[in-house]
Amino acid sequence: MSKKLAHSFHIPVMGLGFTIDTPVKVAHLGISSVISIMDDHLVEEMREVHAKANAKEFIPILKTEADYRAKRIQAYLNLVNELVNEKIEAMRQQSWEEGSDLSRYFDLLPESSPLKQAYLSWLLTKEESLENYLRESIIPGSIDVNIMSKVNKTNYNQEGEALEKEYADALSALRGYAMSNLKSSVIFSAGYNPLLYSYIEQFDDFFPNQQGELKKQIILKVSDFRSALTQGKLLAKKGLWISEFRIESGLNCGGHAFATDGLLLGPILEEFKRSREEMKQELFEMCQKVMTEKGGINYAELPEMRITVQGGIGTSEENEFLLDHYQTQGTGWGSPFLLVPEATNVDEATLTALAMAEESDYYMSHASPLGVPFNNFRKSSSEKQRLERIEKGRPGSPCNLEYLSTNTEFTEKPICTASRQYQHAKIKELEAQNLPKNEFQKLFDKITEKACLCTGLGTSVLKNHGIKPKHHLHSIAICPGPNLAYFSGVYSLKQMVDHIYGRINILNTQNRPNLFVKELGLYVDYLKNEVAESMENMNVKQERYLKTFKQNLLAGVEYYKALPFPNWNDMLPDLKQMESRIEALIIPSLERNMA
C-alpha cells in the first residue's frame, strides 16, 4: 500500500484559488499538490474554464439543485482527474525532443531517483526496452484536496430554512470529494471537528477494498505529536487509517498560523521520529479490531504511515536534512511557488509586488475572521482597500460567500466579523462606552483589522483567467509565509524544482536565517506580544501558559545546540541571541503575590 510518488516534495494548499488548478498544471509532471474545495462557487467557475479550454461539455450545476455544493466539487475533481490522465497518456506517446513534457518529466526528477538514473542511462544507450520501461513508469502527482475542519457553516434553502447538518460546508465538501473518482487524499486542517470525523464513516472509499487497499486516504495536518496521536486514535476507533501526518510549523508558514505552546519544529520532529513506529502499531491494532467487530475487510498488511513536514523550508540543505535526519517521507514547499506562474495563480500586479517585496512587507496579523493569527502581505490590494474603507468611514466588507460567518453577537444567524454589518454594529457599541481616545483607537483597530478572506483569496485566479469577479469585488488577499522574503523574482517551474534539489540557488542576497532559527525568532516575538497583552488582565491560568511557553522555547534552544545541522557554527550565535531574549522576558508570578 506504499504511495508511489515521483518527487519528495509537494505543493501545499494556498488560499482558495492559488492552487485550485495546480494539478492541471503540474500533476502530469509527477508533482503532487493540494486543491482547496471550500469555495464551490469558485470551483464551478474553474470547471467551466477548464471544460471549455479542453472542448469538454459543460453543464452548469445551479444553486437550485439539491446538494449542488457537493455535486459541483465532485464534477470539478472528476474533470481535473480526467485532464491529468489525458496528459499522462499523451506524454507516453511524445517524442523525446527538448522541451517536450516527456523530457521535462524526467529532467525534473531528483538525482537520487532510480527512475532518473535509468533515464540518464537511456540517454547514453538509447536501449529500446529501457525506453519502454521509462514511458510505462510515468506516474502523475497526487491530486489531493484540503478541508478546513472547523469551517463548517450551516447552509440554508431558498426559503431561508436551515438545512440538515450534512449540507454544512465541511461535510458537503467531504461528500463531493468522496463521490469523485479520484484516488488520492483528503487533508484535514485547522483542528478537530467531531461531526466531520464521524461523517467519514459514511463512505466506503476510506476503508479497505476487497484487496485490503484504500482508494481514498486521510492526511492530518498537525502541529505536534500529541495532537497527531489523539486525532489518530479518534479515527482509528472508527476503523479509519491515517495515511500521513503532515507536520506544519506553527508560525513559519503561510495562511493561518496555529501556534503551539512554544514547542518548536525540531523537537516536534524528533518526537515523531522516536515514537512513530509505536504509534503506527497502536493505531493499526485499533483499526483491525474495529474492522473485525464491524465485519468489514481488514487491511491486507500494515499500511504506510507517511510523516511529512512543511513551513519555512528554503534551501536544498534544509530539505535534505528534514528528509534524512528526521526520516520524513516528504516536504512541502508552499510560498515560494507563488512566484511560479507555471504552478500557481497569482495575478500580475500581486506577482510583481511579491517579487519586489522586502522582509518587512510580510507580517503576522489578526486579519482572519476565524480569530487565528494570519500571515499577511502589506502590499496586497485587499489590505489597501481595507484601509481606504476605514478612511472613508465605511469599514468592513460586503459579505457574499459567508464561509467564515460564525458570530452571533448581534444577529440570530451567524455573520462574519469582517463584514460591514458586524463592524458597524461593533463600532456603535464601542462608541457608546465613551472611552479615552487611545483606548478607543486600540479597540477600533482590533475590530477593523478583520478582512474579507473568502473573496480575496480567490479573486487572483479569476483575474488570471479573464473572469470578472462577482459583486465588483476585485481586491486580492494573499497570505505568504515570512520565508518568501528571501525569494525575489518570478521563476520557471524548472528553476524552482532545481533549487529544491540543489541544482541551482535562487535565493536573494538578504541574510536568511536557518529555518529553525527563523521559527524560533517568530515564537520569541509571539511570546513577547502575549506577555504584553496579558499584563493588564493576567490570571493564574495565563501565567502558567506563558511560563510553560517560555520553558518550551528554552528547551528547544538546548535541543538545537546539540543538533548536527550543516553550517551549525552559523546557527550558534543566533541561538545564543534568541536564548538571551527569552530569558529576558519577565512573566509576573501571581501565585507568589497571592501567597
ChimeraX attribute file (.defattr): number of C-alpha atoms within 10 A of each C-alpha:
attribute: neighborCount
match mode: 1-to-1
recipient: residues
	/A:1	14
	/A:2	10
	/A:3	12
	/A:4	10
	/A:5	16
	/A:6	25
	/A:7	18
	/A:8	21
	/A:9	23
	/A:10	21
	/A:11	24
	/A:12	25
	/A:13	26
	/A:14	26
	/A:15	22
	/A:16	25
	/A:17	28
	/A:18	25
	/A:19	27
	/A:20	26
	/A:21	26
	/A:22	24
	/A:23	28
	/A:24	22
	/A:25	18
	/A:26	23
	/A:27	25
	/A:28	26
	/A:29	28
	/A:30	22
	/A:31	27
	/A:32	25
	/A:33	29
	/A:34	23
	/A:35	27
	/A:36	25
	/A:37	31
	/A:38	24
	/A:39	21
	/A:40	22
	/A:41	18
	/A:42	23
	/A:43	26
	/A:44	19
	/A:45	16
	/A:46	21
	/A:47	25
	/A:48	18
	/A:49	16
	/A:50	19
	/A:51	18
	/A:52	12
	/A:53	9
	/A:54	9
	/A:55	8
	/A:56	13
	/A:57	9
	/A:58	13
	/A:59	10
	/A:60	11
	/A:61	16
	/A:62	14
	/A:63	13
	/A:64	9
	/A:65	9
	/A:66	12
	/A:67	16
	/A:68	17
	/A:69	26
	/A:70	24
	/A:71	23
	/A:72	27
	/A:73	29
	/A:74	23
	/A:75	22
	/A:76	25
	/A:77	26
	/A:78	17
	/A:79	21
	/A:80	23
	/A:81	21
	/A:82	15
	/A:83	20
	/A:84	21
	/A:85	17
	/A:86	12
	/A:87	17
	/A:88	21
	/A:89	14
	/A:90	13
	/A:91	20
	/A:92	17
	/A:93	10
	/A:94	13
	/A:95	11
	/A:96	13
	/A:97	10
	/A:98	10
	/A:99	10
	/A:100	12
	/A:101	20
	/A:102	23
	/A:103	17
	/A:104	15
	/A:105	21
	/A:106	22
	/A:107	19
	/A:108	21
	/A:109	23
	/A:110	20
	/A:111	15
	/A:112	9
	/A:113	14
	/A:114	12
	/A:115	18
	/A:116	19
	/A:117	15
	/A:118	15
	/A:119	21
	/A:120	15
	/A:121	14
	/A:122	16
	/A:123	12
	/A:124	8
	/A:125	11
	/A:126	12
	/A:127	11
	/A:128	10
	/A:129	9
	/A:130	16
	/A:131	17
	/A:132	11
	/A:133	13
	/A:134	18
	/A:135	16
	/A:136	11
	/A:137	12
	/A:138	20
	/A:139	18
	/A:140	23
	/A:141	22
	/A:142	25
	/A:143	25
	/A:144	25
	/A:145	24
	/A:146	25
	/A:147	23
	/A:148	20
	/A:149	21
	/A:150	19
	/A:151	21
	/A:152	25
	/A:153	18
	/A:154	20
	/A:155	17
	/A:156	13
	/A:157	11
	/A:158	8
	/A:159	6
	/A:160	8
	/A:161	9
	/A:162	14
	/A:163	12
	/A:164	10
	/A:165	16
	/A:166	19
	/A:167	22
	/A:168	19
	/A:169	26
	/A:170	27
	/A:171	24
	/A:172	25
	/A:173	28
	/A:174	27
	/A:175	23
	/A:176	23
	/A:177	29
	/A:178	24
	/A:179	17
	/A:180	19
	/A:181	17
	/A:182	20
	/A:183	15
	/A:184	19
	/A:185	24
	/A:186	21
	/A:187	24
	/A:188	24
	/A:189	18
	/A:190	18
	/A:191	17
	/A:192	17
	/A:193	17
	/A:194	13
	/A:195	15
	/A:196	20
	/A:197	17
	/A:198	13
	/A:199	14
	/A:200	20
	/A:201	15
	/A:202	10
	/A:203	13
	/A:204	13
	/A:205	18
	/A:206	22
	/A:207	24
	/A:208	21
	/A:209	16
	/A:210	12
	/A:211	10
	/A:212	15
	/A:213	20
	/A:214	22
	/A:215	17
	/A:216	21
	/A:217	20
	/A:218	21
	/A:219	22
	/A:220	24
	/A:221	23
	/A:222	23
	/A:223	27
	/A:224	24
	/A:225	20
	/A:226	13
	/A:227	15
	/A:228	20
	/A:229	18
	/A:230	12
	/A:231	19
	/A:232	21
	/A:233	21
	/A:234	17
	/A:235	21
	/A:236	22
	/A:237	17
	/A:238	19
	/A:239	28
	/A:240	26
	/A:241	28
	/A:242	24
	/A:243	23
	/A:244	20
	/A:245	24
	/A:246	24
	/A:247	24
	/A:248	23
	/A:249	27
	/A:250	24
	/A:251	30
	/A:252	29
	/A:253	26
	/A:254	28
	/A:255	22
	/A:256	25
	/A:257	21
	/A:258	19
	/A:259	18
	/A:260	16
	/A:261	19
	/A:262	24
	/A:263	24
	/A:264	27
	/A:265	25
	/A:266	19
	/A:267	18
	/A:268	17
	/A:269	23
	/A:270	16
	/A:271	14
	/A:272	23
	/A:273	15
	/A:274	11
	/A:275	12
	/A:276	17
	/A:277	12
	/A:278	11
	/A:279	17
	/A:280	20
	/A:281	13
	/A:282	15
	/A:283	23
	/A:284	23
	/A:285	15
	/A:286	19
	/A:287	22
	/A:288	21
	/A:289	17
	/A:290	18
	/A:291	21
	/A:292	12
	/A:293	10
	/A:294	12
	/A:295	9
	/A:296	15
	/A:297	16
	/A:298	21
	/A:299	22
	/A:300	13
	/A:301	10
	/A:302	12
	/A:303	19
	/A:304	14
	/A:305	21
	/A:306	19
	/A:307	22
	/A:308	24
	/A:309	27
	/A:310	24
	/A:311	25
	/A:312	27
	/A:313	26
	/A:314	23
	/A:315	18
	/A:316	18
	/A:317	17
	/A:318	18
	/A:319	22
	/A:320	19
	/A:321	16
	/A:322	22
	/A:323	18
	/A:324	11
	/A:325	14
	/A:326	19
	/A:327	17
	/A:328	20
	/A:329	16
	/A:330	20
	/A:331	25
	/A:332	23
	/A:333	23
	/A:334	25
	/A:335	27
	/A:336	23
	/A:337	26
	/A:338	26
	/A:339	25
	/A:340	20
	/A:341	19
	/A:342	15
	/A:343	23
	/A:344	22
	/A:345	27
	/A:346	27
	/A:347	18
	/A:348	13
	/A:349	12
	/A:350	20
	/A:351	20
	/A:352	15
	/A:353	17
	/A:354	26
	/A:355	18
	/A:356	14
	/A:357	20
	/A:358	15
	/A:359	12
	/A:360	10
	/A:361	16
	/A:362	21
	/A:363	15
	/A:364	21
	/A:365	17
	/A:366	19
	/A:367	24
	/A:368	22
	/A:369	23
	/A:370	19
	/A:371	11
	/A:372	16
	/A:373	18
	/A:374	24
	/A:375	24
	/A:376	25
	/A:377	25
	/A:378	18
	/A:379	16
	/A:380	21
	/A:381	17
	/A:382	23
	/A:383	21
	/A:384	14
	/A:385	18
	/A:386	21
	/A:387	16
	/A:388	13
	/A:389	15
	/A:390	14
	/A:391	10
	/A:392	8
	/A:393	10
	/A:394	14
	/A:395	26
	/A:396	26
	/A:397	24
	/A:398	16
	/A:399	19
	/A:400	13
	/A:401	15
	/A:402	19
	/A:403	21
	/A:404	23
	/A:405	21
	/A:406	18
	/A:407	16
	/A:408	13
	/A:409	13
	/A:410	12
	/A:411	10
	/A:412	8
	/A:413	12
	/A:414	17
	/A:415	22
	/A:416	27
	/A:417	30
	/A:418	27
	/A:419	23
	/A:420	20
	/A:421	18
	/A:422	24
	/A:423	22
	/A:424	17
	/A:425	12
	/A:426	17
	/A:427	16
	/A:428	11
	/A:429	11
	/A:430	16
	/A:431	11
	/A:432	8
	/A:433	9
	/A:434	10
	/A:435	12
	/A:436	8
	/A:437	8
	/A:438	9
	/A:439	10
	/A:440	16
	/A:441	13
	/A:442	10
	/A:443	14
	/A:444	16
	/A:445	11
	/A:446	12
	/A:447	22
	/A:448	26
	/A:449	23
	/A:450	24
	/A:451	25
	/A:452	30
	/A:453	25
	/A:454	21
	/A:455	28
	/A:456	22
	/A:457	20
	/A:458	28
	/A:459	28
	/A:460	28
	/A:461	24
	/A:462	21
	/A:463	17
	/A:464	12
	/A:465	13
	/A:466	10
	/A:467	14
	/A:468	12
	/A:469	17
	/A:470	11
	/A:471	8
	/A:472	7
	/A:473	15
	/A:474	19
	/A:475	20
	/A:476	25
	/A:477	27
	/A:478	30
	/A:479	24
	/A:480	27
	/A:481	26
	/A:482	26
	/A:483	24
	/A:484	26
	/A:485	23
	/A:486	21
	/A:487	23
	/A:488	21
	/A:489	18
	/A:490	19
	/A:491	19
	/A:492	14
	/A:493	17
	/A:494	14
	/A:495	16
	/A:496	22
	/A:497	23
	/A:498	19
	/A:499	17
	/A:500	24
	/A:501	21
	/A:502	17
	/A:503	13
	/A:504	13
	/A:505	14
	/A:506	18
	/A:507	17
	/A:508	12
	/A:509	9
	/A:510	12
	/A:511	8
	/A:512	15
	/A:513	16
	/A:514	22
	/A:515	20
	/A:516	21
	/A:517	19
	/A:518	18
	/A:519	24
	/A:520	26
	/A:521	22
	/A:522	17
	/A:523	26
	/A:524	21
	/A:525	14
	/A:526	16
	/A:527	21
	/A:528	19
	/A:529	11
	/A:530	13
	/A:531	20
	/A:532	12
	/A:533	11
	/A:534	15
	/A:535	13
	/A:536	8
	/A:537	7
	/A:538	16
	/A:539	14
	/A:540	13
	/A:541	9
	/A:542	16
	/A:543	19
	/A:544	15
	/A:545	13
	/A:546	22
	/A:547	19
	/A:548	15
	/A:549	19
	/A:550	24
	/A:551	17
	/A:552	18
	/A:553	24
	/A:554	20
	/A:555	16
	/A:556	22
	/A:557	24
	/A:558	14
	/A:559	14
	/A:560	20
	/A:561	15
	/A:562	10
	/A:563	12
	/A:564	10
	/A:565	17
	/A:566	12
	/A:567	10
	/A:568	14
	/A:569	10
	/A:570	12
	/A:571	17
	/A:572	16
	/A:573	11
	/A:574	17
	/A:575	20
	/A:576	14
	/A:577	11
	/A:578	20
	/A:579	20
	/A:580	12
	/A:581	14
	/A:582	21
	/A:583	12
	/A:584	10
	/A:585	13
	/A:586	12
	/A:587	17
	/A:588	17
	/A:589	14
	/A:590	15
	/A:591	11
	/A:592	7
	/A:593	7
	/A:594	7
	/A:595	5
